[in-house]
């Protein structure tokens, strides 16, 4: 076996030293990344959460909201299912009943969908998508719930009153829902947008 030349030995030692230095740099970067994940710039300055913690909280809040809303819709469905077996309906009442029932069923589907999607995509790294899609489904569910409530109010109003007065419960329901579910949050978003515009100038 040929003896190793001095130049070759020096080159080999230099390569080994360079590799050790690169390994040390990699360890330092890994430790720095881990530190950043714990309390570095990736944390939200207001809540102190990492992106992962924030997404987990948002999913939990979303699922809790759907549970509360779904209970209300189930009460509406229970009320509607009992009507055909207890009273006869005229044409307007039947139309209102069908609209209310279909809207309530659709609302139930929309509001339960985030829980199903979350369970189906568990541990798949889809937290951001689940929050985004879940928010859209909840909004669609609340829209369907509003339709069901207005239609049910038409049904009840037609049973209790005559003339234009029979539409009073439905009109009142529509005004309340639009005010609380659209005007209040929409006005607040508009004010926040104006505030952000002033800060950006």
Secondary structure, DSSP 8 states (H G I E B T S, - for coil): -----HHHHHHHHHHHHHHHHHHHHHHHHHHHHHHHHHHSTTS-TTT---HHHHHHHHHHHHHHHHHHHHHHHHHHHHHHHHHTTT----HHHHHHHHHHHHHHHHHHHHHHHHHHHHHHTTTSS-HHHHHHHHHHHHHHHHHHHHHHHHHHHHHHHHHH--GGGGGHHHHHHHHHHHIIIIIHHHHHHHHHHHHHHHHH-
